[in-house]
């Protein structure tokens, strides 16, 4: 259905803005191993749990909900794509009032095209930080 990871990502955010559950779930891989973590939420595993969470979120409406992605970092290979994005979310007539979510979106190439297998959103702020790695072993 989606020829590229970018097309799947565009469809994901379009479905979110349009408050369209069916369009949202067309983006997701129908698999028990999909994972979704909404900001401040638990880890949801499996297509049914992910669908249920999106049904609850989208049932709340979203009049004027808009997403603008920034600071996009893509790691794409032949059959797996990982996108790190900042979701700059605004609602209503004033785009100046917005919240930021730091999100990781993972897409897999299937026989049906590129589909989302993971979405992880955390409260965030635009920008990036580099921290020097410690010299000792890490976990």
N, CA, C and O atoms as CSV, one atom per row, in Angstrom:
chain,resi,resn,atom,element,x,y,z
A,1,UNK,N,N,0.818,-1.191,0.000
A,1,UNK,CA,C,0.000,0.000,0.000
A,1,UNK,C,C,0.870,1.267,0.000
A,1,UNK,O,O,0.586,2.213,-0.734
A,2,UNK,N,N,1.928,1.283,0.824
A,2,UNK,CA,C,2.818,2.453,0.874
A,2,UNK,C,C,4.158,2.060,0.262
A,2,UNK,O,O,4.797,1.107,0.707
A,3,UNK,N,N,4.574,2.795,-0.754
A,3,UNK,CA,C,5.783,2.455,-1.498
A,3,UNK,C,C,7.072,2.796,-0.766
A,3,UNK,O,O,8.127,2.235,-1.062
A,4,UNK,N,N,6.987,3.718,0.190
A,4,UNK,CA,C,8.172,4.153,0.922
A,4,UNK,C,C,7.824,4.329,2.401
A,4,UNK,O,O,6.653,4.476,2.752
A,5,UNK,N,N,8.838,4.315,3.262
A,5,UNK,CA,C,8.570,4.617,4.673
A,5,UNK,C,C,7.997,6.029,4.842
A,5,UNK,O,O,7.146,6.258,5.702
A,6,UNK,N,N,8.464,6.966,4.022
A,6,UNK,CA,C,7.954,8.339,4.117
A,6,UNK,C,C,6.461,8.400,3.775
A,6,UNK,O,O,5.720,9.169,4.387
A,7,UNK,N,N,6.022,7.606,2.817
A,7,UNK,CA,C,4.594,7.576,2.466
A,7,UNK,C,C,3.774,7.010,3.616
A,7,UNK,O,O,2.686,7.509,3.905
A,8,UNK,N,N,4.283,5.979,4.274
A,8,UNK,CA,C,3.584,5.415,5.434
A,8,UNK,C,C,3.536,6.439,6.564
A,8,UNK,O,O,2.516,6.572,7.242
A,9,UNK,N,N,4.626,7.154,6.766
A,9,UNK,CA,C,4.662,8.173,7.828
A,9,UNK,C,C,3.675,9.299,7.537
A,9,UNK,O,O,2.966,9.750,8.437
A,10,UNK,N,N,3.627,9.752,6.295
A,10,UNK,CA,C,2.672,10.800,5.921
A,10,UNK,C,C,1.239,10.328,6.156
A,10,UNK,O,O,0.403,11.096,6.631
A,11,UNK,N,N,0.951,9.070,5.827
A,11,UNK,CA,C,-0.392,8.516,6.033
A,11,UNK,C,C,-0.723,8.424,7.522
A,11,UNK,O,O,-1.862,8.672,7.919
A,12,UNK,N,N,0.255,8.072,8.341
A,12,UNK,CA,C,0.070,7.992,9.788
A,12,UNK,C,C,-0.360,9.345,10.352
A,12,UNK,O,O,-1.351,9.432,11.077
A,13,UNK,N,N,0.383,10.391,10.021
A,13,UNK,CA,C,0.064,11.711,10.570
A,13,UNK,C,C,-1.200,12.297,9.949
A,13,UNK,O,O,-1.921,13.042,10.612
A,14,UNK,N,N,-1.478,11.976,8.699
A,14,UNK,CA,C,-2.728,12.421,8.077
A,14,UNK,C,C,-3.923,11.770,8.781
A,14,UNK,O,O,-4.919,12.439,9.058
A,15,UNK,N,N,-3.828,10.484,9.068
A,15,UNK,CA,C,-4.909,9.785,9.771
A,15,UNK,C,C,-5.105,10.368,11.165
A,15,UNK,O,O,-6.240,10.530,11.613
A,16,UNK,N,N,-4.023,10.683,11.848
A,16,UNK,CA,C,-4.093,11.271,13.187
A,16,UNK,C,C,-4.799,12.626,13.120
A,16,UNK,O,O,-5.727,12.880,13.887
A,17,UNK,N,N,-4.366,13.490,12.214
A,17,UNK,CA,C,-4.983,14.815,12.054
A,17,UNK,C,C,-6.444,14.720,11.644
A,17,UNK,O,O,-7.265,15.543,12.050
A,18,UNK,N,N,-6.763,13.723,10.848
A,18,UNK,CA,C,-8.131,13.545,10.349
A,18,UNK,C,C,-9.017,12.800,11.333
A,18,UNK,O,O,-10.216,12.652,11.098
A,19,UNK,N,N,-8.440,12.331,12.430
A,19,UNK,CA,C,-9.164,11.566,13.452
A,19,UNK,C,C,-9.874,10.381,12.785
A,19,UNK,O,O,-11.067,10.160,12.990
A,20,UNK,N,N,-9.114,9.626,11.982
A,20,UNK,CA,C,-9.663,8.536,11.183
A,20,UNK,C,C,-9.040,7.211,11.627
A,20,UNK,O,O,-7.923,6.879,11.229
A,21,UNK,N,N,-9.764,6.461,12.450
A,21,UNK,CA,C,-9.245,5.216,12.995
A,21,UNK,C,C,-8.925,4.208,11.905
A,21,UNK,O,O,-7.875,3.567,11.951
A,22,UNK,N,N,-9.807,4.053,10.923
A,22,UNK,CA,C,-9.565,3.055,9.870
A,22,UNK,C,C,-8.315,3.401,9.066
A,22,UNK,O,O,-7.518,2.520,8.744
A,23,UNK,N,N,-8.145,4.677,8.743
A,23,UNK,CA,C,-6.944,5.093,8.016
A,23,UNK,C,C,-5.703,4.888,8.881
A,23,UNK,O,O,-4.651,4.486,8.383
A,24,UNK,N,N,-5.829,5.167,10.176
A,24,UNK,CA,C,-4.709,4.967,11.092
A,24,UNK,C,C,-4.284,3.503,11.099
A,24,UNK,O,O,-3.096,3.194,11.013
A,25,UNK,N,N,-5.257,2.607,11.201
A,25,UNK,CA,C,-4.923,1.193,11.323
A,25,UNK,C,C,-4.464,0.580,10.003
A,25,UNK,O,O,-3.853,-0.488,10.009
A,26,UNK,N,N,-4.740,1.225,8.880
A,26,UNK,CA,C,-4.199,0.758,7.598
A,26,UNK,C,C,-2.691,0.937,7.542
A,26,UNK,O,O,-2.002,0.232,6.805
A,27,UNK,N,N,-2.179,1.882,8.323
A,27,UNK,CA,C,-0.742,2.144,8.355
A,27,UNK,C,C,-0.011,1.073,9.167
A,27,UNK,O,O,1.159,0.787,8.910
A,28,UNK,N,N,-0.695,0.486,10.142
A,28,UNK,CA,C,-0.071,-0.462,11.062
A,28,UNK,C,C,0.004,-1.869,10.484
A,28,UNK,O,O,-0.911,-2.332,9.803
A,29,UNK,N,N,1.106,-2.527,10.770
A,29,UNK,CA,C,1.276,-3.938,10.452
A,29,UNK,C,C,0.325,-4.737,11.348
A,29,UNK,O,O,0.306,-4.531,12.561
A,30,UNK,N,N,-0.454,-5.632,10.774
A,30,UNK,CA,C,-1.368,-6.458,11.566
A,30,UNK,C,C,-0.591,-7.661,12.083
A,30,UNK,O,O,-0.532,-8.713,11.445
A,31,UNK,N,N,0.006,-7.472,13.264
A,31,UNK,CA,C,0.918,-8.465,13.807
A,31,UNK,C,C,0.866,-8.391,15.331
A,31,UNK,O,O,0.643,-7.321,15.897
A,32,UNK,N,N,1.069,-9.510,15.981
A,32,UNK,CA,C,1.081,-9.537,17.440
A,32,UNK,C,C,2.330,-8.888,18.025
A,32,UNK,O,O,2.387,-8.646,19.231
A,33,UNK,N,N,3.324,-8.605,17.199
A,33,UNK,CA,C,4.565,-8.039,17.701
A,33,UNK,C,C,4.671,-6.527,17.537
A,33,UNK,O,O,5.715,-5.956,17.854
A,34,UNK,N,N,3.614,-5.852,17.045
A,34,UNK,CA,C,3.687,-4.395,16.958
A,34,UNK,C,C,3.667,-3.817,18.372
A,34,UNK,O,O,3.111,-4.409,19.298
A,35,UNK,N,N,4.286,-2.649,18.512
A,35,UNK,CA,C,4.402,-1.998,19.813
A,35,UNK,C,C,4.051,-0.526,19.657
A,35,UNK,O,O,4.440,0.119,18.683
A,36,UNK,N,N,3.304,-0.001,20.637
A,36,UNK,CA,C,2.984,1.419,20.661
A,36,UNK,C,C,3.098,1.915,22.096
A,36,UNK,O,O,2.554,1.315,23.023
A,37,UNK,N,N,3.811,3.017,22.260
A,37,UNK,CA,C,3.920,3.655,23.574
A,37,UNK,C,C,3.554,5.123,23.373
A,37,UNK,O,O,4.310,5.890,22.778
A,38,UNK,N,N,2.389,5.495,23.877
A,38,UNK,CA,C,1.957,6.886,23.817
A,38,UNK,C,C,2.660,7.653,24.938
A,38,UNK,O,O,3.062,7.053,25.935
A,39,UNK,N,N,2.812,8.973,24.787
A,39,UNK,CA,C,3.490,9.747,25.834
A,39,UNK,C,C,2.895,9.468,27.216
A,39,UNK,O,O,1.687,9.579,27.426
A,40,UNK,N,N,3.757,9.113,28.131
A,40,UNK,CA,C,3.399,8.830,29.530
A,40,UNK,C,C,2.520,7.594,29.676
A,40,UNK,O,O,1.949,7.375,30.744
A,41,UNK,N,N,2.398,6.778,28.623
A,41,UNK,CA,C,1.534,5.609,28.677
A,41,UNK,C,C,2.319,4.319,28.804
A,41,UNK,O,O,3.549,4.316,28.738
A,42,UNK,N,N,1.594,3.218,28.987
A,42,UNK,CA,C,2.245,1.914,29.089
A,42,UNK,C,C,2.651,1.395,27.711
A,42,UNK,O,O,2.232,1.930,26.685
A,43,UNK,N,N,3.447,0.376,27.706
A,43,UNK,CA,C,3.845,-0.299,26.462
A,43,UNK,C,C,2.689,-1.199,26.027
A,43,UNK,O,O,2.286,-2.105,26.757
A,44,UNK,N,N,2.165,-0.942,24.837
A,44,UNK,CA,C,1.069,-1.739,24.279
A,44,UNK,C,C,1.648,-2.671,23.233
A,44,UNK,O,O,2.405,-2.245,22.361
A,45,UNK,N,N,1.291,-3.949,23.320
A,45,UNK,CA,C,1.815,-4.943,22.395
A,45,UNK,C,C,0.677,-5.635,21.682
A,45,UNK,O,O,-0.324,-6.004,22.297
A,46,UNK,N,N,0.832,-5.811,20.379
A,46,UNK,CA,C,-0.150,-6.518,19.569
A,46,UNK,C,C,-1.119,-5.568,18.893
A,46,UNK,O,O,-1.447,-4.501,19.413
A,47,UNK,N,N,-1.567,-5.985,17.721
A,47,UNK,CA,C,-2.437,-5.154,16.894
A,47,UNK,C,C,-3.723,-4.771,17.627
A,47,UNK,O,O,-4.149,-3.619,17.550
A,48,UNK,N,N,-4.349,-5.711,18.332
A,48,UNK,CA,C,-5.619,-5.420,19.015
A,48,UNK,C,C,-5.443,-4.346,20.085
A,48,UNK,O,O,-6.274,-3.445,20.195
A,49,UNK,N,N,-4.374,-4.431,20.874
A,49,UNK,CA,C,-4.129,-3.434,21.920
A,49,UNK,C,C,-3.826,-2.071,21.315
A,49,UNK,O,O,-4.290,-1.046,21.814
A,50,UNK,N,N,-3.046,-2.062,20.236
A,50,UNK,CA,C,-2.712,-0.802,19.566
A,50,UNK,C,C,-3.972,-0.172,18.978
A,50,UNK,O,O,-4.192,1.030,19.123
A,51,UNK,N,N,-4.793,-0.974,18.319
A,51,UNK,CA,C,-6.043,-0.465,17.741
A,51,UNK,C,C,-6.951,0.107,18.829
A,51,UNK,O,O,-7.524,1.183,18.652
A,52,UNK,N,N,-7.085,-0.587,19.931
A,52,UNK,CA,C,-7.930,-0.120,21.023
A,52,UNK,C,C,-7.448,1.231,21.564
A,52,UNK,O,O,-8.256,2.109,21.865
A,53,UNK,N,N,-6.139,1.387,21.683
A,53,UNK,CA,C,-5.609,2.657,22.195
A,53,UNK,C,C,-5.887,3.807,21.236
A,53,UNK,O,O,-6.260,4.902,21.658
A,54,UNK,N,N,-5.703,3.549,19.935
A,54,UNK,CA,C,-5.981,4.604,18.956
A,54,UNK,C,C,-7.476,4.914,18.892
A,54,UNK,O,O,-7.856,6.067,18.685
A,55,UNK,N,N,-8.317,3.915,19.065
A,55,UNK,CA,C,-9.770,4.153,19.092
A,55,UNK,C,C,-10.112,5.107,20.234
A,55,UNK,O,O,-10.918,6.020,20.053
A,56,UNK,N,N,-9.510,4.908,21.408
A,56,UNK,CA,C,-9.768,5.784,22.550
A,56,UNK,C,C,-9.249,7.201,22.293
A,56,UNK,O,O,-9.933,8.184,22.581
A,57,UNK,N,N,-8.055,7.293,21.758
A,57,UNK,CA,C,-7.463,8.613,21.501
A,57,UNK,C,C,-8.274,9.373,20.457
A,57,UNK,O,O,-8.598,10.544,20.654
A,58,UNK,N,N,-8.599,8.722,19.361
A,58,UNK,CA,C,-9.289,9.403,18.265
A,58,UNK,C,C,-10.751,9.666,18.580
A,58,UNK,O,O,-11.356,10.551,17.975
A,59,UNK,N,N,-11.339,8.918,19.518
A,59,UNK,CA,C,-12.735,9.156,19.910
A,59,UNK,C,C,-12.886,10.519,20.570
A,59,UNK,O,O,-13.978,11.087,20.596
A,60,UNK,N,N,-11.789,11.041,21.102
A,60,UNK,CA,C,-11.821,12.356,21.738
A,60,UNK,C,C,-11.883,13.496,20.742
A,60,UNK,O,O,-11.947,14.660,21.136
A,61,UNK,N,N,-11.864,13.178,19.461
A,61,UNK,CA,C,-11.897,14.217,18.435
A,61,UNK,C,C,-10.528,14.816,18.245
A,61,UNK,O,O,-9.536,14.319,18.779
A,62,UNK,N,N,-10.482,15.865,17.498
A,62,UNK,CA,C,-9.199,16.508,17.231
A,62,UNK,C,C,-9.380,17.711,16.344
A,62,UNK,O,O,-8.572,17.975,15.454
A,63,UNK,N,N,-10.460,18.445,16.597
A,63,UNK,CA,C,-10.732,19.627,15.782
A,63,UNK,C,C,-9.514,20.529,15.695
A,63,UNK,O,O,-9.055,21.068,16.703
A,64,UNK,N,N,-9.000,20.689,14.504
A,64,UNK,CA,C,-7.886,21.592,14.279
A,64,UNK,C,C,-6.538,21.038,14.691
A,64,UNK,O,O,-5.573,21.796,14.786
A,65,UNK,N,N,-6.440,19.748,14.937
A,65,UNK,CA,C,-5.183,19.126,15.315
A,65,UNK,C,C,-4.233,19.151,14.120
A,65,UNK,O,O,-4.588,18.717,13.024
A,66,UNK,N,N,-3.023,19.664,14.341
A,66,UNK,CA,C,-2.036,19.745,13.267
A,66,UNK,C,C,-0.681,19.256,13.765
A,66,UNK,O,O,-0.284,19.524,14.899
A,67,UNK,N,N,0.011,18.541,12.903
A,67,UNK,CA,C,1.358,18.057,13.196
A,67,UNK,C,C,2.329,18.696,12.220
A,67,UNK,O,O,2.086,18.738,11.014
A,68,UNK,N,N,3.411,19.183,12.753
A,68,UNK,CA,C,4.530,19.632,11.921
A,68,UNK,C,C,5.756,18.890,12.444
A,68,UNK,O,O,6.132,19.032,13.608
A,69,UNK,N,N,6.369,18.106,11.579
A,69,UNK,CA,C,7.540,17.337,11.995
A,69,UNK,C,C,8.801,18.166,11.813
A,69,UNK,O,O,8.939,18.914,10.845
A,70,UNK,N,N,9.715,18.018,12.760
A,70,UNK,CA,C,10.998,18.708,12.638
A,70,UNK,C,C,12.105,17.800,13.153
A,70,UNK,O,O,11.845,16.763,13.763
A,71,UNK,N,N,13.335,18.204,12.898
A,71,UNK,CA,C,14.513,17.480,13.348
A,71,UNK,C,C,14.409,15.998,13.026
A,71,UNK,O,O,14.687,15.151,13.874
A,72,UNK,N,N,14.012,15.692,11.811
A,72,UNK,CA,C,13.812,14.303,11.395
A,72,UNK,C,C,15.170,13.655,11.114
A,72,UNK,O,O,15.994,14.184,10.369
A,73,UNK,N,N,15.369,12.504,11.732
A,73,UNK,CA,C,16.561,11.686,11.477
A,73,UNK,C,C,16.063,10.331,11.002
A,73,UNK,O,O,15.267,9.680,11.678
A,74,UNK,N,N,16.538,9.908,9.832
A,74,UNK,CA,C,16.076,8.649,9.235
A,74,UNK,C,C,17.230,7.653,9.144
A,74,UNK,O,O,18.344,7.986,8.739
A,75,UNK,N,N,16.919,6.429,9.534
A,75,UNK,CA,C,17.838,5.308,9.331
A,75,UNK,C,C,17.046,4.272,8.544
A,75,UNK,O,O,16.292,3.488,9.121
A,76,UNK,N,N,17.218,4.270,7.235
A,76,UNK,CA,C,16.443,3.387,6.360
A,76,UNK,C,C,17.364,2.337,5.740
A,76,UNK,O,O,18.481,2.633,5.316
A,77,UNK,N,N,16.864,1.108,5.700
A,77,UNK,CA,C,17.572,0.039,5.002
A,77,UNK,C,C,16.596,-0.580,4.005
A,77,UNK,O,O,15.531,-0.019,3.749
A,78,UNK,N,N,16.950,-1.719,3.450
A,78,UNK,CA,C,16.103,-2.339,2.431
A,78,UNK,C,C,14.733,-2.732,2.961
A,78,UNK,O,O,13.741,-2.628,2.240
A,79,UNK,N,N,14.661,-3.184,4.214
A,79,UNK,CA,C,13.371,-3.669,4.710
A,79,UNK,C,C,12.981,-3.143,6.087
A,79,UNK,O,O,11.986,-3.591,6.656
A,80,UNK,N,N,13.752,-2.197,6.633
A,80,UNK,CA,C,13.450,-1.617,7.932
A,80,UNK,C,C,13.818,-0.140,7.913
A,80,UNK,O,O,14.876,0.241,7.414
A,81,UNK,N,N,12.935,0.681,8.461
A,81,UNK,CA,C,13.200,2.116,8.541
A,81,UNK,C,C,12.857,2.600,9.942
A,81,UNK,O,O,11.802,2.272,10.487
A,82,UNK,N,N,13.756,3.378,10.512
A,82,UNK,CA,C,13.540,3.962,11.830
A,82,UNK,C,C,13.647,5.477,11.664
A,82,UNK,O,O,14.662,5.997,11.201
A,83,UNK,N,N,12.574,6.174,12.052
A,83,UNK,CA,C,12.543,7.633,11.950
A,83,UNK,C,C,12.408,8.234,13.345
A,83,UNK,O,O,11.510,7.869,14.104
A,84,UNK,N,N,13.301,9.149,13.671
A,84,UNK,CA,C,13.243,9.903,14.916
A,84,UNK,C,C,12.751,11.296,14.540
A,84,UNK,O,O,13.364,11.970,13.712
A,85,UNK,N,N,11.651,11.728,15.143
A,85,UNK,CA,C,11.058,13.009,14.772
A,85,UNK,C,C,10.619,13.771,16.014
A,85,UNK,O,O,10.395,13.187,17.074
A,86,UNK,N,N,10.501,15.077,15.862
A,86,UNK,CA,C,9.792,15.881,16.840
A,86,UNK,C,C,8.433,16.193,16.236
A,86,UNK,O,O,8.342,16.759,15.147
A,87,UNK,N,N,7.388,15.824,16.944
A,87,UNK,CA,C,6.023,16.150,16.537
A,87,UNK,C,C,5.657,17.469,17.203
A,87,UNK,O,O,5.448,17.518,18.415
A,88,UNK,N,N,5.579,18.533,16.421
A,88,UNK,CA,C,5.151,19.831,16.918
A,88,UNK,C,C,3.647,19.884,16.705
A,88,UNK,O,O,3.178,20.041,15.577
A,89,UNK,N,N,2.895,19.753,17.788
A,89,UNK,CA,C,1.456,19.570,17.720
A,89,UNK,C,C,0.756,20.848,18.146
A,89,UNK,O,O,1.011,21.385,19.224
A,90,UNK,N,N,-0.128,21.323,17.286
A,90,UNK,CA,C,-0.945,22.485,17.637
A,90,UNK,C,C,-2.410,22.125,17.440
A,90,UNK,O,O,-2.760,21.278,16.618
A,91,UNK,N,N,-3.255,22.793,18.218
A,91,UNK,CA,C,-4.699,22.568,18.164
A,91,UNK,C,C,-5.368,23.927,18.091
A,91,UNK,O,O,-4.996,24.858,18.805
A,92,UNK,N,N,-6.347,24.028,17.229
A,92,UNK,CA,C,-7.101,25.272,17.139
A,92,UNK,C,C,-6.429,26.307,16.273
A,92,UNK,O,O,-5.506,26.003,15.518
A,93,UNK,N,N,-6.903,27.543,16.389
A,93,UNK,CA,C,-6.461,28.589,15.468
A,93,UNK,C,C,-5.070,29.150,15.739
A,93,UNK,O,O,-4.505,29.812,14.867
A,94,UNK,N,N,-4.505,28.911,16.906
A,94,UNK,CA,C,-3.227,29.524,17.241
A,94,UNK,C,C,-2.082,28.512,17.180
A,94,UNK,O,O,-1.885,27.738,18.118
A,95,UNK,N,N,-1.326,28.516,16.074
A,95,UNK,CA,C,-0.212,27.576,15.973
A,95,UNK,C,C,0.910,27.881,16.963
A,95,UNK,O,O,1.804,27.058,17.158
A,96,UNK,N,N,0.869,29.059,17.589
A,96,UNK,CA,C,1.908,29.401,18.558
A,96,UNK,C,C,1.783,28.548,19.820
A,96,UNK,O,O,2.777,28.317,20.509
A,97,UNK,N,N,0.585,28.083,20.128
A,97,UNK,CA,C,0.388,27.228,21.292
A,97,UNK,C,C,0.505,25.789,20.850
A,97,UNK,O,O,-0.413,25.226,20.253
A,98,UNK,N,N,1.638,25.208,21.151
A,98,UNK,CA,C,1.827,23.834,20.720
A,98,UNK,C,C,2.629,23.063,21.746
A,98,UNK,O,O,3.341,23.619,22.583
A,99,UNK,N,N,2.478,21.765,21.641
A,99,UNK,CA,C,3.271,20.881,22.472
A,99,UNK,C,C,4.204,20.092,21.560
A,99,UNK,O,O,3.985,19.993,20.353
A,100,UNK,N,N,5.233,19.542,22.159
A,100,UNK,CA,C,6.229,18.792,21.391
A,100,UNK,C,C,6.319,17.384,21.951
A,100,UNK,O,O,6.415,17.179,23.161
A,101,UNK,N,N,6.287,16.430,21.051
A,101,UNK,CA,C,6.485,15.032,21.401
A,101,UNK,C,C,7.695,14.535,20.613
A,101,UNK,O,O,7.791,14.740,19.403
A,102,UNK,N,N,8.602,13.889,21.311
A,102,UNK,CA,C,9.732,13.237,20.664
A,102,UNK,C,C,9.292,11.824,20.321
A,102,UNK,O,O,8.963,11.042,21.212
A,103,UNK,N,N,9.285,11.490,19.033
A,103,UNK,CA,C,8.737,10.198,18.610
A,103,UNK,C,C,9.747,9.394,17.803
A,103,UNK,O,O,10.591,9.933,17.087
A,104,UNK,N,N,9.622,8.084,17.950
A,104,UNK,CA,C,10.354,7.135,17.139
A,104,UNK,C,C,9.324,6.298,16.404
A,104,UNK,O,O,8.455,5.692,17.029
A,105,UNK,N,N,9.415,6.260,15.085
A,105,UNK,CA,C,8.507,5.485,14.244
A,105,UNK,C,C,9.319,4.435,13.499
A,105,UNK,O,O,10.333,4.749,12.876
A,106,UNK,N,N,8.868,3.190,13.567
A,106,UNK,CA,C,9.570,2.092,12.911
A,106,UNK,C,C,8.649,1.487,11.861
A,106,UNK,O,O,7.487,1.184,12.135
A,107,UNK,N,N,9.186,1.315,10.652
A,107,UNK,CA,C,8.424,0.768,9.522
A,107,UNK,C,C,9.147,-0.456,8.988
A,107,UNK,O,O,10.375,-0.505,8.937
A,108,UNK,N,N,8.350,-1.446,8.590
A,108,UNK,CA,C,8.895,-2.666,7.986
A,108,UNK,C,C,8.329,-2.841,6.590
A,108,UNK,O,O,7.158,-2.561,6.335
A,109,UNK,N,N,9.176,-3.307,5.699
A,109,UNK,CA,C,8.723,-3.605,4.347
A,109,UNK,C,C,8.085,-4.993,4.357
A,109,UNK,O,O,8.712,-5.974,4.759
A,110,UNK,N,N,6.835,-5.059,3.911
A,110,UNK,CA,C,6.091,-6.313,3.859
A,110,UNK,C,C,5.653,-6.549,2.414
A,110,UNK,O,O,5.923,-5.728,1.538
A,111,UNK,N,N,4.987,-7.658,2.173
A,111,UNK,CA,C,4.442,-7.918,0.839
A,111,UNK,C,C,3.408,-6.869,0.443
A,111,UNK,O,O,3.160,-6.655,-0.744
A,112,UNK,N,N,2.804,-6.213,1.438
A,112,UNK,CA,C,1.791,-5.177,1.187
A,112,UNK,C,C,2.398,-3.777,1.135
A,112,UNK,O,O,1.664,-2.801,0.981
A,113,UNK,N,N,3.708,-3.656,1.259
A,113,UNK,CA,C,4.359,-2.348,1.264
A,113,UNK,C,C,4.897,-2.024,2.648
A,113,UNK,O,O,4.976,-2.895,3.514
A,114,UNK,N,N,5.265,-0.765,2.847
A,114,UNK,CA,C,5.826,-0.327,4.121
A,114,UNK,C,C,4.709,-0.115,5.129
A,114,UNK,O,O,3.726,0.566,4.837
A,115,UNK,N,N,4.857,-0.699,6.326
A,115,UNK,CA,C,3.861,-0.581,7.384
A,115,UNK,C,C,4.553,-0.301,8.720
A,115,UNK,O,O,5.690,-0.715,8.947
A,116,UNK,N,N,3.844,0.407,9.592
A,116,UNK,CA,C,4.383,0.758,10.901
A,116,UNK,C,C,4.371,-0.466,11.814
A,116,UNK,O,O,3.384,-1.198,11.886
A,117,UNK,N,N,5.481,-0.669,12.502
A,117,UNK,CA,C,5.529,-1.754,13.481
A,117,UNK,C,C,5.755,-1.229,14.893
A,117,UNK,O,O,5.583,-1.966,15.863
A,118,UNK,N,N,6.140,0.042,15.016
A,118,UNK,CA,C,6.349,0.625,16.337
A,118,UNK,C,C,6.206,2.138,16.271
A,118,UNK,O,O,6.694,2.788,15.346
A,119,UNK,N,N,5.523,2.682,17.277
A,119,UNK,CA,C,5.474,4.135,17.480
A,119,UNK,C,C,5.702,4.362,18.962
A,119,UNK,O,O,5.006,3.787,19.799
A,120,UNK,N,N,6.672,5.197,19.282
A,120,UNK,CA,C,6.984,5.512,20.677
A,120,UNK,C,C,7.071,7.020,20.805
A,120,UNK,O,O,7.944,7.653,20.210
A,121,UNK,N,N,6.165,7.594,21.582
A,121,UNK,CA,C,6.165,9.034,21.803
A,121,UNK,C,C,6.464,9.363,23.253
A,121,UNK,O,O,5.948,8.718,24.165
A,122,UNK,N,N,7.300,10.369,23.461
A,122,UNK,CA,C,7.634,10.849,24.800
A,122,UNK,C,C,7.528,12.363,24.807
A,122,UNK,O,O,7.797,13.011,23.796
A,123,UNK,N,N,7.135,12.936,25.952
A,123,UNK,CA,C,7.150,14.400,26.023
A,123,UNK,C,C,8.548,14.883,25.670
A,123,UNK,O,O,9.543,14.293,26.090
A,124,UNK,N,N,8.615,15.943,24.907
A,124,UNK,CA,C,9.931,16.392,24.471
A,124,UNK,C,C,10.000,17.876,24.283
A,124,UNK,O,O,9.056,18.614,24.565
A,125,UNK,N,N,11.127,18.289,23.806
A,125,UNK,CA,C,11.326,19.674,23.398
A,125,UNK,C,C,12.254,19.663,22.210
A,125,UNK,O,O,13.152,18.828,22.110
A,126,UNK,N,N,12.027,20.601,21.308
A,126,UNK,CA,C,12.810,20.646,20.083
A,126,UNK,C,C,14.257,20.956,20.417
A,126,UNK,O,O,14.557,21.796,21.266
A,127,UNK,N,N,15.128,20.267,19.740
A,127,UNK,CA,C,16.552,20.447,19.940
A,127,UNK,C,C,17.200,19.088,20.095
A,127,UNK,O,O,16.518,18.066,20.160
A,128,UNK,N,N,18.478,19.083,20.151
A,128,UNK,CA,C,19.184,17.833,20.369
A,128,UNK,C,C,20.365,18.111,21.260
A,128,UNK,O,O,20.854,19.237,21.351
A,129,UNK,N,N,20.811,17.072,21.907
A,129,UNK,CA,C,21.917,17.203,22.833
A,129,UNK,C,C,22.857,16.040,22.586
A,129,UNK,O,O,22.425,14.904,22.391
A,130,UNK,N,N,24.124,16.331,22.598
A,130,UNK,CA,C,25.107,15.261,22.510
A,130,UNK,C,C,25.846,15.211,23.829
A,130,UNK,O,O,26.296,16.234,24.346
A,131,UNK,N,N,25.964,14.032,24.358
A,131,UNK,CA,C,26.661,13.826,25.617
A,131,UNK,C,C,27.813,12.884,25.337
A,131,UNK,O,O,27.640,11.845,24.699
A,132,UNK,N,N,28.985,13.250,25.815
A,132,UNK,CA,C,30.135,12.371,25.633
A,132,UNK,C,C,29.894,11.071,26.379
A,132,UNK,O,O,29.458,11.076,27.530
A,133,UNK,N,N,30.176,9.981,25.730
A,133,UNK,CA,C,29.977,8.663,26.345
A,133,UNK,C,C,31.014,8.437,27.422
A,133,UNK,O,O,32.173,8.823,27.267
A,134,UNK,N,N,30.604,7.811,28.519
A,134,UNK,CA,C,31.597,7.491,29.559
A,134,UNK,C,C,32.587,6.465,29.029
A,134,UNK,O,O,32.277,5.693,28.122
A,135,UNK,N,N,33.763,6.468,29.600
A,135,UNK,CA,C,34.799,5.569,29.096
A,135,UNK,C,C,34.609,4.141,29.597
A,135,UNK,O,O,35.165,3.212,29.011
A,136,UNK,N,N,33.849,3.944,30.651
A,136,UNK,CA,C,33.660,2.604,31.209
A,136,UNK,C,C,32.544,1.851,30.516
A,136,UNK,O,O,31.919,2.368,29.591
A,137,UNK,N,N,32.292,0.619,30.965
A,137,UNK,CA,C,31.232,-0.187,30.347
A,137,UNK,C,C,29.851,0.379,30.636
A,137,UNK,O,O,29.605,0.979,31.683
A,138,UNK,N,N,28.971,0.173,29.692
A,138,UNK,CA,C,27.586,0.600,29.861
A,138,UNK,C,C,26.736,-0.639,29.994
A,138,UNK,O,O,27.208,-1.744,29.725
A,139,UNK,N,N,25.479,-0.480,30.406
A,139,UNK,CA,C,24.628,-1.648,30.651
A,139,UNK,C,C,24.306,-2.332,29.408
A,139,UNK,O,O,23.597,-3.339,29.423
